[in-house]
Amino acid sequence: MQNFISAHDVPDINALVKKALEYKTHPLHDKLLGANKRIGLLFLNPSMRTRLSTQIAAQNLGMEAIVFNVGQEGWALEFEEEAIMSGSTVEHVKDAAPVMGKYFDILAIRTFPSLKNREDDYSELYIRQFIKYAGIPVVSLESATLHPLQSLTDIITIRENFNEQRRPKIVLTWAPHVKPLPQCVANSFSQWVNAWGEADFVITHPEDYELDMQFTNGATITHNQDEALKGADFVYVKNWSTFNNEYGKIYCNDPGWMLTNEKLALTNNAKVMHCLPVRRNVELSDEILDGPNSIVTQEASNRVWAAQAVLAEILRSK
């Protein structure tokens, strides 16, 4: 594995999931694999679980992890080619990234979409520029369109919680929120479940919240949440803003889309997932989050093993 940006970088998802679960059982099995190696964690927006889990994963492999909050601790970076840098940006990525490539063995980057210009966000300029100029493997800690470490974690968690000899039914459902959120997690979860190919996958959302078909192709899509939930084994709850018309907006904030125990009764006693952070009693009810069907804490804890499996694969490829 040279870079980890999307599901397309993983030739065998099941093999990577197996490796992650092996690390969960034996966290320090490869404690010398990353000895004398450094990973740089660059954050262009804040993080809690992504930052902490990736640091722990790197340390489990013997790597030194160095965290840098771009914009707060350093210069504002310019990413556009041939930019006339007469504004607020001080350093170009084509100058910064090669230096980071000399400091580190792996570079992990977290960016965030503006939700103002779809073409700019979906160009993935920030990640692409680091890959182009750093000269070392790049790992996405979330980008403008995808969150691959979260999605790998989600597949790991589903695999842990389903042992039946049949395909699970997985439902991704839109949820209300107080502000517009990116499509990253929903895009990424859709891409990974479809690439995994071992589940019956349904996406449900109000009208006007269609996601980019490059990520959802292969899923059944419906605007009827109750119909989607019938017989579900896993329900993944997430808000996202509009993609097609008036990009990055909220048209509907219907509280009727919040998952409750009454809605959960339509499922096959489904396990409920969410990437966190979550707005309690807006996106998800207390009765769900604090109830026996919630696996959000297990899901979050698995972030360590997903990151460790990915970093190990990259280290072995170097």
C-alpha positions as CSV (number, residue, x, y, z in Angstrom):
1,M,0.0,0.0,0.0
2,Q,1.6,3.3,-1.1
3,N,-1.1,5.7,0.1
4,F,-4.4,5.4,2.0
5,I,-6.9,7.8,0.6
6,S,-9.9,5.6,-0.2
7,A,-11.2,2.1,-0.5
8,H,-9.5,1.9,-3.9
9,D,-6.1,1.8,-2.1
10,V,-7.0,-1.5,-0.4
11,P,-6.6,-4.7,-2.6
12,D,-8.3,-6.9,0.0
13,I,-10.6,-5.3,2.5
14,N,-11.2,-8.6,4.4
15,A,-7.5,-9.2,4.8
16,L,-7.0,-5.6,6.2
17,V,-10.0,-6.2,8.6
18,K,-8.4,-9.5,9.8
19,K,-5.1,-7.7,10.4
20,A,-6.8,-5.0,12.4
21,L,-8.6,-7.6,14.6
22,E,-5.3,-9.4,15.2
23,Y,-3.9,-6.1,16.4
24,K,-6.8,-5.7,18.7
25,T,-6.0,-9.1,20.3
26,H,-2.2,-8.5,20.3
27,P,-1.6,-4.7,20.1
28,L,2.2,-4.9,20.4
29,H,2.8,-7.8,18.1
30,D,4.7,-5.6,15.7
31,K,6.1,-3.2,18.2
32,L,9.4,-3.0,16.3
33,L,8.0,-2.6,12.8
34,G,8.1,1.2,13.0
35,A,11.2,1.5,15.1
36,N,13.2,4.6,14.2
37,K,10.4,5.8,11.9
38,R,8.3,9.0,12.3
39,I,4.8,9.9,11.2
40,G,3.7,13.5,10.9
41,L,0.0,14.1,11.7
42,L,-1.1,17.4,10.1
43,F,-4.4,18.8,11.1
44,L,-6.0,21.5,9.0
45,N,-9.1,21.2,11.2
46,P,-9.6,19.9,14.8
47,S,-9.9,16.2,15.8
48,M,-10.2,14.1,18.9
49,R,-10.7,10.4,18.0
50,T,-8.7,10.5,14.7
51,R,-5.8,12.2,16.4
52,L,-5.6,10.1,19.5
53,S,-6.3,6.7,17.8
54,T,-3.6,7.3,15.1
55,Q,-1.0,8.4,17.7
56,I,-1.7,5.3,19.7
57,A,-1.6,3.1,16.6
58,A,1.8,4.5,15.6
59,Q,3.2,4.0,19.1
60,N,2.0,0.4,19.1
61,L,4.2,-0.1,16.0
62,G,7.2,1.7,17.6
63,M,6.8,4.9,15.6
64,E,7.2,8.4,16.8
65,A,4.1,10.5,16.1
66,I,4.5,14.3,15.8
67,V,1.3,16.3,15.7
68,F,1.1,19.7,13.9
69,N,-2.0,21.9,13.8
70,V,-1.6,23.8,10.5
71,G,-2.8,27.4,10.8
72,Q,-2.6,27.5,14.6
73,E,1.0,26.5,15.0
74,G,2.4,27.4,11.6
75,W,1.9,29.3,8.5
76,A,-1.3,29.3,6.5
77,L,-0.6,27.2,3.4
78,E,-1.4,27.9,-0.3
79,F,-2.4,25.0,-2.4
80,E,-3.3,26.5,-5.8
81,E,-0.7,26.1,-8.6
82,E,0.7,29.4,-9.9
83,A,-0.9,31.3,-7.1
84,I,0.0,35.0,-6.6
85,M,0.6,34.9,-2.9
86,S,-0.4,38.4,-2.0
87,G,-3.1,37.4,0.4
88,S,-3.2,35.6,3.8
89,T,-1.3,32.5,2.8
90,V,2.4,32.6,3.6
91,E,3.9,29.3,2.4
92,H,3.1,27.1,-0.7
93,V,2.5,23.4,-0.3
94,K,5.1,22.7,-2.9
95,D,7.7,24.3,-0.6
96,A,6.3,22.8,2.7
97,A,5.5,19.3,1.6
98,P,9.0,18.3,0.3
99,V,10.5,19.4,3.7
100,M,7.9,17.3,5.6
101,G,8.9,14.5,3.3
102,K,12.4,14.7,4.6
103,Y,11.3,14.9,8.3
104,F,8.8,12.0,8.2
105,D,8.4,8.5,6.8
106,I,4.6,8.8,6.6
107,L,2.5,11.9,6.4
108,A,-1.1,11.8,7.6
109,I,-3.4,14.7,6.8
110,R,-6.8,15.8,8.0
111,T,-8.6,18.4,5.9
112,F,-12.2,19.6,5.7
113,P,-14.5,20.9,2.9
114,S,-15.6,24.5,2.7
115,L,-19.1,23.5,1.7
116,K,-19.1,26.6,-0.5
117,N,-17.9,25.3,-3.8
118,R,-18.5,21.6,-4.8
119,E,-16.0,21.5,-7.6
120,D,-13.2,22.8,-5.3
121,D,-14.1,20.4,-2.5
122,Y,-14.5,17.4,-4.7
123,S,-11.2,18.0,-6.5
124,E,-9.4,16.9,-3.3
125,L,-6.8,19.5,-4.0
126,Y,-5.2,19.5,-0.5
127,I,-4.6,15.7,-0.4
128,R,-3.5,15.6,-4.0
129,Q,-1.0,18.3,-3.6
130,F,0.6,16.6,-0.6
131,I,0.8,13.3,-2.5
132,K,2.4,15.2,-5.4
133,Y,5.0,17.1,-3.5
134,A,5.8,15.2,-0.2
135,G,7.5,12.2,-1.8
136,I,6.4,9.8,1.0
137,P,3.2,7.8,1.7
138,V,0.2,9.9,2.6
139,V,-2.7,8.8,4.8
140,S,-6.0,10.6,4.9
141,L,-7.3,11.3,8.3
142,E,-10.4,12.7,6.6
143,S,-10.6,14.8,3.4
144,A,-13.1,17.0,1.7
145,T,-15.0,14.0,0.4
146,L,-14.0,10.8,2.3
147,H,-13.0,9.5,5.7
148,P,-11.3,6.1,5.0
149,L,-10.0,5.3,8.4
150,Q,-13.5,5.8,9.8
151,S,-15.0,3.5,7.2
152,L,-12.4,0.8,7.7
153,T,-13.3,1.0,11.4
154,D,-16.9,0.6,10.5
155,I,-16.3,-2.6,8.5
156,I,-14.2,-4.0,11.3
157,T,-17.0,-3.2,13.8
158,I,-19.7,-4.8,11.6
159,R,-17.5,-7.9,11.1
160,E,-17.1,-8.2,14.9
161,N,-20.8,-8.0,15.6
162,F,-22.1,-10.3,12.9
163,N,-21.4,-14.1,12.8
164,E,-24.4,-15.4,10.9
165,Q,-24.0,-17.4,7.7
166,R,-25.8,-14.8,5.6
167,R,-25.3,-11.3,4.2
168,P,-26.2,-8.6,6.8
169,K,-28.5,-5.8,5.9
170,I,-26.9,-2.5,6.5
171,V,-28.8,0.8,6.4
172,L,-27.2,4.2,6.2
173,T,-29.8,6.7,7.4
174,W,-29.7,10.5,7.2
175,A,-30.4,12.3,10.5
176,P,-31.3,15.9,11.5
177,H,-28.6,18.3,12.6
178,V,-28.4,22.0,13.6
179,K,-26.0,22.9,10.9
180,P,-24.9,21.7,7.4
181,L,-22.3,18.9,7.6
182,P,-20.1,17.5,4.9
183,Q,-20.9,14.3,2.9
184,C,-17.4,12.8,3.8
185,V,-18.5,10.1,6.2
186,A,-21.6,9.1,4.2
187,N,-19.7,9.1,1.0
188,S,-16.9,7.0,2.5
189,F,-19.2,4.5,4.3
190,S,-21.1,4.0,1.1
191,Q,-17.9,3.5,-0.9
192,W,-16.4,1.0,1.5
193,V,-19.6,-1.1,2.0
194,N,-20.0,-1.3,-1.8
195,A,-16.4,-2.2,-2.3
196,W,-16.6,-4.8,0.5
197,G,-19.5,-6.4,-1.3
198,E,-20.6,-8.7,1.5
199,A,-23.8,-6.9,2.6
200,D,-27.2,-5.8,1.4
201,F,-26.9,-2.0,1.5
202,V,-29.7,0.5,1.7
203,I,-29.3,4.3,2.0
204,T,-32.3,6.3,3.2
205,H,-32.7,10.1,3.3
206,P,-35.2,12.9,2.6
207,E,-35.5,14.2,-1.0
208,D,-32.7,16.5,-2.2
209,Y,-30.0,14.7,-0.1
210,E,-28.7,12.4,-2.8
211,L,-25.0,11.7,-2.5
212,D,-22.5,11.5,-5.4
213,M,-23.3,8.4,-7.4
214,Q,-19.6,7.5,-7.7
215,F,-19.8,6.5,-4.0
216,T,-23.4,5.1,-3.7
217,N,-23.6,3.1,-6.9
218,G,-24.6,-0.5,-5.8
219,A,-26.8,0.6,-2.9
220,T,-30.6,0.7,-2.8
221,I,-31.7,4.2,-2.2
222,T,-35.1,5.2,-0.7
223,H,-36.8,8.3,0.8
224,N,-38.9,6.0,3.1
225,Q,-36.9,5.5,6.3
226,D,-39.4,3.1,7.8
227,E,-39.3,0.8,4.8
228,A,-35.4,1.0,4.7
229,L,-35.2,0.0,8.4
230,K,-37.3,-3.2,8.0
231,G,-35.1,-6.2,8.8
232,A,-31.9,-4.2,9.2
233,D,-29.0,-5.8,11.1
234,F,-27.0,-2.5,11.3
235,V,-28.2,1.1,11.2
236,Y,-25.5,3.7,10.6
237,V,-26.8,7.2,11.5
238,K,-25.2,10.3,10.0
239,N,-26.2,13.8,8.9
240,W,-25.0,15.3,5.6
241,S,-25.8,18.4,3.6
242,T,-27.0,18.7,0.0
243,F,-24.7,17.6,-2.8
244,N,-26.6,18.3,-6.0
245,N,-28.7,21.5,-5.7
246,E,-27.4,24.4,-3.7
247,Y,-24.3,22.4,-2.4
248,G,-23.7,22.4,1.3
249,K,-27.2,23.3,2.5
250,I,-29.9,22.0,4.9
251,Y,-33.4,22.0,3.4
252,C,-35.0,19.6,5.8
253,N,-34.4,19.3,9.5
254,D,-37.4,17.1,10.3
255,P,-37.0,15.6,13.8
256,G,-39.0,12.7,12.6
257,W,-35.8,11.3,11.0
258,M,-34.1,10.9,14.4
259,L,-33.7,7.2,15.2
260,T,-35.7,6.1,18.3
261,N,-36.5,2.8,19.9
262,E,-39.9,2.9,18.1
263,K,-38.1,3.0,14.8
264,L,-35.6,0.4,15.9
265,A,-38.4,-2.0,16.5
266,L,-38.7,-2.2,12.7
267,T,-35.2,-3.7,12.4
268,N,-33.8,-7.1,13.2
269,N,-32.7,-5.9,16.6
270,A,-30.1,-3.8,14.7
271,K,-26.9,-2.6,16.1
272,V,-26.7,1.2,15.9
273,M,-23.6,3.0,14.7
274,H,-22.4,6.6,14.5
275,C,-18.9,8.0,13.9
276,L,-19.1,10.6,16.7
277,P,-19.3,13.3,17.8
278,V,-23.1,13.1,18.0
279,R,-25.7,15.7,18.8
280,R,-27.8,13.9,21.4
281,N,-31.6,14.1,20.9
282,V,-31.1,15.7,17.6
283,E,-29.2,13.1,15.5
284,L,-29.8,10.2,17.9
285,S,-32.0,9.9,21.0
286,D,-30.6,9.2,24.4
287,E,-32.6,6.0,24.5
288,I,-30.7,4.6,21.5
289,L,-27.2,5.9,22.5
290,D,-27.5,4.7,26.1
291,G,-29.3,1.5,25.1
292,P,-28.1,-2.1,24.4
293,N,-28.2,-1.7,20.6
294,S,-25.6,1.1,20.5
295,I,-22.1,0.0,19.5
296,V,-20.8,3.6,19.0
297,T,-18.2,3.2,21.8
298,Q,-16.9,-0.1,20.5
299,E,-16.8,1.5,17.0
300,A,-14.8,4.5,18.2
301,S,-12.3,2.2,20.1
302,N,-11.7,0.3,16.9
303,R,-10.2,3.4,15.3
304,V,-6.9,2.4,16.9
305,W,-6.8,-1.0,15.2
306,A,-7.9,0.3,11.8
307,A,-5.1,2.9,11.9
308,Q,-2.6,0.3,13.1
309,A,-3.4,-2.1,10.3
310,V,-3.1,0.7,7.7
311,L,0.2,2.0,9.0
312,A,1.6,-1.5,9.2
313,E,0.8,-2.2,5.6
314,I,2.5,1.0,4.5
315,L,5.6,0.3,6.6
316,R,5.9,-3.2,5.0
317,S,5.6,-1.7,1.5
318,K,8.4,0.8,2.0
